[in-house]
Amino acid sequence: MIMKRVLSLIAALALFFTAAAQEIRKSTHLYAVKDGQELYLDRYTSSDVSDAKRPCVIFVFGGGFSTGLRDAAKYLQYYDYLARKGYDVVAIDYRLGMKGVTDPGIFSAISQFKATVNMAVEDLYSATGFVLGHAAEWGIDTSRMVASGSSAGAITVLQAENGICNGSEASKSLPAGFNYAGIISFAGAIFSTDGKPEWHKAPAPIMFFHGTSDKNVPYDKARVFGIGFYGSGLIASQLRQMRTPYYFYSVEYEDHSLAETPMTDNLEQIGEFLDNYVEDGLKQITEVHIENLNDPIRPTDFSIFDYLGSNYGE
């Protein structure tokens, strides 16, 4: 028994000193200039990596398409975790189409949102192309590139994946046959002006986090005559019908906090998704639904006007 404890202590100390010696390095690169705006990305890498090609996570920040920073402090633990796990992390700028917009009104919002989301997706594709162009130099495995985003960023990565699957015009800027190896969405949705999203081919494995009382990004859908946002719950039901792998972590009566909290509180589950779905190609549907009985019961049914009010003021 004593020898077992000694060996456990030695193993713990070895892990501690290994982690302490591991340095996370950051470099910044200009990846595009659009509409006169310089767009940068930050690349985070671990000093403790082999020369073998590494997987990569491209991250898109949140902020209602009106604000936000790629290097905001609330994201750094997520970047650190991924880098120490052996992933290169690429956090990107993108054009903010709703910046300065307040109370747009339902009809103005529809056209504004469509243009805004399209811009963000185009910028994600451009950043992805930049990484692909530097993959050999940086040692990145282009078959293991994951797109991840929070809130507006989650909308962007889901919309981008949908665009690839449907052969959108914007997606043609990427190399033929390219797709992400996985998508990680923190409270995201897909914007559509033609009813429920279509999938002309099966998407990459998707990990969703979403609360059922999210008043900023719909858990299920928010639409007017089929025009609107279609959230994680609806997309997951589509993927289930398609028998396409996904991992859905939902929390009953939780608000928009799941746009951020999983990046500190659910790193273990994110690691499982990356290991099992991205690395090992697991063909499985996983649904985890949490209801904390100590939490208040919040509304779960909102109109499109509620979402506009939450994001852009009553």
Buried (B, 14 or more C-beta within 10 A) or exposed (E): EEEEEEEEEEEEEEEEEEEEEBEBEBEEBEBBEBEEEEBBBBBBBBEBBEEEBBBBBBBBBBBBBBBBEBBBEBBBEBBBBBBBBBBBBBBBBBBBBBEEBEEBEEEEBBEBBBEBBBBBBBBBBBBBBBBBEBBEEBBBBBEBBBBBBBBBBBBBBBBBBBBBBBEBEBBEEBEEEBBBBBBBBBBBBBBBEEEBBEBEEEBBBBBBBBBBBBBBBBBBBBBEEEBBBBBBBBBBEBBEEEEBBBBBBBBBBBBBBBBBBBBEEBBEBBEBBBEBBBBEEBEEBBEEEEEEEEBEEBEBEBEBEBBBBBBBEE
